[in-house]
Amino acid sequence: MIITKTPLRITFTGGGSDIPIYFNKYGGHCINATIDKYVYVLVNRRKDNKIYLKYSENEVVDVKDIDSIKHDFIRETLKYLNVDYGIEIINWADIPTKGSGLGSSGSFLIGLLNAIHHLQGNDISKQLLVEQSSHIEMNLCNKPIGYQDQYAAAYGGINEIIFKENNIEIIKLNCDYSLISNNLLLLYTGVTRDSSTVLEEQSKKLNDDDNVISMMKSNVDLSYWLSNNLKENKYYEIGNALNKNWELKKNFSSNIANDQINNMYKKGIDAGAIGGKIIGAGGGGFIMFYVDVNNRKRFLNKLYDYNFITFNIEQSGSKVILNI
């Protein structure tokens, strides 16, 4: 039996520039971080020829009927790794992850691959986890996504990721994780959405909409700017970067913001947040606010009827926590 623990992620700047249709032409850059909210995957080899799956649904199929599995990530992963034996797979998480914008799909897939490789006795590198999960999600499951989630989930920490044609470089930033975490809060909007709808529209516009392409270039410039400030320990600039990112992000797709999200965002800023933005593709999930730690109590008192989550930035990435 193997259990893996894989972190969710937040993105500060550059989200969307990790999509190949964009960065292969213009180059991309993002800064993200993993947090101490996790996706767990348990895999257990069975003596029969059944596949038992427990996630938001339950599935039981024969190994020979692997193509009938409804969960596309699990189905394609089992086929990709040539799993021809009975197996049980169970998935759960610390917080609501469906449509959260916290990269849960990438975290799940990294955790699943990590678990099955260890079940099979394979020692797999972080880079190979990224490559295999990206291939499964983007090519085998045809998801219109980028690469940043997989890198975050595998490597952990605060990362600067530079995207170029045929080359992706990840640089772990040496920051004060505790200080940054103390100034960040996640507001759960209560709205879930399928990120594919948002990302499909965004991908199309990044290919042929000059205004959106220009906005994304500004987003990448902002991401490089924040990187330079973080390297100089100017962490307060995160709030300003989030604010600027949010103004740019709303132009990428008509599905990113709605009246409810805009109202929540405005209330957060009015309550004293320096900046904030929707996390992930948009349309729902979590809004992240940068609030000076000295103002946090006052901020939360003003927004007492909202559901906030505190967290710490973690630095280990996906790991096996049980192997018996």
C-alpha positions in Angstrom: 0.0 0.0 0.0 1.3 3.4 -1.0 -0.1 6.8 0.1 1.2 10.0 -1.5 0.7 13.6 -0.3 0.8 16.3 -3.0 0.4 20.0 -2.4 -2.1 22.4 -4.0 -0.7 25.6 -5.5 -1.3 29.3 -5.7 -0.1 31.6 -8.5 1.1 35.1 -8.0 1.8 36.2 -11.6 2.1 34.9 -15.1 -0.7 32.4 -15.1 -1.7 31.5 -18.7 1.7 32.2 -20.2 2.5 28.5 -19.5 0.1 27.4 -22.3 2.3 26.1 -25.2 0.3 28.0 -27.9 1.4 31.2 -26.2 4.9 30.6 -24.9 6.2 28.8 -28.0 5.8 32.1 -29.8 6.4 34.7 -27.1 7.9 33.0 -24.1 6.3 32.8 -20.7 7.1 33.3 -17.0 5.1 32.7 -13.8 5.7 32.7 -10.1 3.7 30.2 -8.0 3.9 28.5 -4.7 2.7 25.3 -3.1 0.7 25.4 0.1 0.1 23.1 3.1 -3.3 21.9 1.7 -2.9 18.5 0.1 -4.4 16.0 -2.3 -3.9 12.4 -1.1 -3.8 9.3 -3.2 -3.8 5.7 -1.9 -3.0 2.8 -4.1 -3.1 -0.8 -3.1 -2.4 -3.9 -5.2 -5.2 -6.5 -5.1 -5.0 -10.2 -5.6 -8.1 -10.3 -7.8 -8.4 -8.7 -11.3 -10.6 -5.9 -10.3 -9.9 -2.1 -10.3 -11.6 -0.3 -7.4 -11.8 3.5 -7.6 -13.0 5.8 -4.8 -13.1 9.5 -5.5 -16.2 11.7 -5.8 -17.7 8.6 -7.4 -17.1 4.8 -7.0 -16.1 2.6 -9.9 -15.4 -1.1 -10.1 -14.2 -2.7 -13.3 -12.3 -5.7 -14.5 -8.7 -5.1 -15.5 -9.5 -6.3 -19.0 -12.2 -3.6 -19.2 -9.9 -0.7 -18.3 -11.2 1.4 -21.2 -14.6 1.5 -19.4 -13.2 3.6 -16.5 -15.0 7.0 -16.4 -12.3 8.9 -14.7 -10.1 9.9 -17.6 -6.9 10.7 -15.6 -7.0 7.3 -13.9 -8.0 5.4 -17.0 -5.2 6.9 -19.1 -2.6 6.7 -16.3 -3.3 3.0 -15.8 -3.0 2.3 -19.5 0.1 4.5 -19.8 1.8 2.6 -17.0 0.6 -0.8 -18.3 -1.2 -1.7 -15.1 -2.6 -5.2 -15.9 -3.3 -6.3 -12.3 -5.9 -5.6 -9.7 -5.6 -2.3 -7.9 -7.5 -0.1 -5.5 -7.2 3.7 -5.8 -8.6 6.2 -3.3 -8.4 10.0 -3.6 -9.2 12.7 -1.0 -8.1 16.2 -0.1 -7.8 18.7 2.8 -10.2 21.3 1.3 -12.8 21.4 -1.6 -10.8 21.0 -4.8 -13.3 20.6 -7.6 -13.1 23.8 -9.6 -11.0 25.4 -6.9 -8.3 27.0 -9.1 -5.7 25.6 -6.9 -4.3 23.2 -9.5 -6.0 20.1 -7.9 -6.1 18.2 -11.2 -2.3 18.5 -11.7 -1.7 17.6 -8.0 -3.9 14.5 -8.2 -2.2 13.3 -11.4 1.3 13.9 -10.0 0.3 12.1 -6.8 -1.3 9.2 -8.7 1.8 8.7 -10.9 4.1 9.0 -7.8 2.0 6.3 -6.0 1.8 3.8 -8.8 5.5 4.1 -9.7 6.4 3.4 -6.1 3.9 0.5 -6.0 5.7 -1.0 -9.0 9.1 -0.4 -7.3 10.2 2.5 -9.5 12.3 5.4 -8.2 10.9 8.3 -10.3 12.4 11.8 -10.5 10.4 15.0 -10.1 11.2 16.0 -13.7 9.9 12.7 -15.0 6.7 13.1 -12.9 6.2 16.4 -14.6 6.8 15.1 -18.1 4.5 12.1 -17.7 1.7 13.9 -16.0 1.8 16.7 -18.6 1.7 14.1 -21.4 -1.3 12.3 -19.9 -3.3 15.4 -19.1 -2.5 17.4 -22.3 -2.1 14.7 -24.9 -4.0 11.6 -23.7 -6.8 13.5 -22.0 -6.8 16.5 -24.4 -7.0 19.1 -21.6 -6.3 22.7 -22.7 -3.9 23.4 -19.9 -0.3 24.7 -19.3 2.6 23.3 -17.4 2.9 25.3 -14.2 0.6 23.1 -12.1 2.7 20.0 -12.7 6.0 21.7 -11.9 4.5 23.2 -8.7 3.1 19.9 -7.5 6.2 17.9 -8.2 8.9 20.4 -6.9 7.1 22.4 -4.2 8.1 25.7 -2.8 8.0 29.2 -4.3 9.1 28.8 -7.9 10.0 31.1 -10.8 9.2 29.1 -14.0 10.5 30.3 -17.4 8.8 28.9 -20.5 10.5 28.9 -23.8 9.9 26.8 -27.0 11.3 23.3 -26.2 12.7 24.5 -22.9 11.2 25.0 -19.4 13.3 26.1 -16.5 12.3 26.0 -12.9 14.1 28.1 -10.3 13.3 27.8 -6.6 13.2 31.3 -5.0 14.9 31.7 -1.7 12.2 33.6 0.2 10.9 33.9 3.7 8.0 31.5 3.3 6.6 32.2 6.8 6.5 36.0 6.3 4.9 35.7 2.9 2.3 33.1 4.2 1.3 35.4 7.1 0.2 38.1 4.6 -1.9 35.9 2.4 -5.5 34.6 2.8 -7.8 32.5 0.6 -11.4 33.4 0.3 -13.7 30.6 -0.9 -16.2 32.0 -3.3 -18.5 28.9 -3.0 -18.6 28.8 -6.8 -17.2 25.8 -8.7 -16.6 25.6 -12.4 -15.0 23.5 -15.1 -11.7 25.2 -15.9 -11.7 23.7 -19.4 -14.4 26.2 -20.6 -12.3 29.2 -19.4 -9.0 27.8 -20.7 -10.4 26.9 -24.1 -11.5 30.5 -24.7 -8.3 31.8 -23.3 -6.2 29.6 -25.5 -8.0 30.6 -28.6 -7.6 34.3 -27.8 -3.9 33.8 -27.0 -3.5 32.5 -30.5 -5.4 35.1 -32.5 -6.5 38.1 -30.3 -3.9 40.8 -30.5 -5.3 42.6 -27.4 -5.2 39.5 -25.2 -1.7 38.6 -26.5 -0.6 42.1 -25.5 -2.2 41.8 -22.1 -0.4 38.5 -21.6 2.9 40.0 -22.5 2.3 42.6 -19.8 1.4 39.8 -17.4 4.8 38.2 -18.2 6.6 41.5 -17.7 4.8 41.9 -14.3 6.0 38.4 -13.4 9.6 39.2 -14.1 9.2 42.4 -12.1 7.8 40.5 -9.1 10.7 38.0 -9.3 13.2 40.8 -9.1 11.4 42.2 -6.0 11.2 38.9 -4.3 14.9 38.4 -4.8 15.4 41.7 -3.0 13.0 40.6 -0.2 10.5 43.2 -1.1 7.6 40.9 -0.3 5.1 43.8 0.1 5.2 44.1 -3.7 3.2 40.8 -3.9 0.0 42.8 -3.1 0.7 45.3 -5.9 1.5 42.5 -8.3 -1.7 40.7 -7.5 -3.7 43.8 -8.1 -2.1 44.5 -11.5 -2.4 40.8 -12.4 -6.1 40.8 -11.7 -6.7 43.8 -13.9 -4.9 42.1 -16.7 -6.4 38.7 -16.1 -10.0 39.8 -16.5 -9.2 40.5 -20.2 -8.2 37.0 -21.0 -11.7 35.4 -21.0 -15.2 36.6 -20.5 -15.7 33.7 -18.0 -13.0 34.8 -15.5 -15.1 37.2 -13.5 -18.7 37.7 -12.7 -20.7 40.1 -10.5 -20.4 37.9 -7.4 -16.6 37.5 -7.8 -16.1 41.2 -8.5 -18.2 42.1 -5.5 -16.2 39.8 -3.2 -13.0 41.3 -4.6 -14.1 44.9 -4.0 -15.2 44.1 -0.4 -11.7 42.6 0.3 -9.9 45.7 -1.1 -12.3 48.0 0.8 -11.6 46.0 4.0 -7.9 46.8 3.7 -6.3 44.2 1.4 -3.4 45.6 -0.6 -4.2 43.4 -3.5 -5.8 40.2 -4.7 -6.8 38.0 -7.6 -8.9 35.0 -8.5 -6.7 31.8 -8.3 -6.4 29.6 -11.4 -8.4 29.9 -14.6 -11.2 32.0 -12.9 -14.9 31.8 -12.8 -15.0 30.6 -9.2 -12.9 28.8 -6.7 -10.7 30.9 -4.4 -9.7 34.6 -4.3 -6.3 35.2 -2.8 -5.8 38.5 -0.9 -2.5 40.0 0.3 -3.3 41.6 3.7 -0.6 43.0 5.9 -0.3 40.7 8.9 -0.8 43.7 11.3 -4.1 44.4 9.6 -5.3 40.8 9.4 -7.6 40.8 12.5 -9.3 44.0 11.4 -9.7 42.7 7.9 -11.3 39.4 9.0 -13.6 41.2 11.4 -14.9 43.4 8.6 -15.6 40.3 6.4 -16.7 38.0 9.3 -19.4 36.4 7.1 -17.0 35.1 4.5 -15.2 31.8 4.5 -11.4 32.4 4.7 -8.7 29.8 4.7 -5.2 30.5 6.2 -2.3 28.5 5.0 1.5 28.2 5.0 3.7 27.8 1.9 5.3 24.4 1.9 8.5 23.3 0.0 8.6 19.6 -0.5 6.3 18.8 -3.4 4.7 15.4 -3.9 6.0 12.7 -1.5 5.2 9.2 -0.3 4.0 9.2 3.3 3.2 5.5 3.6 4.8 2.6 1.9 4.0 -0.8 3.4 
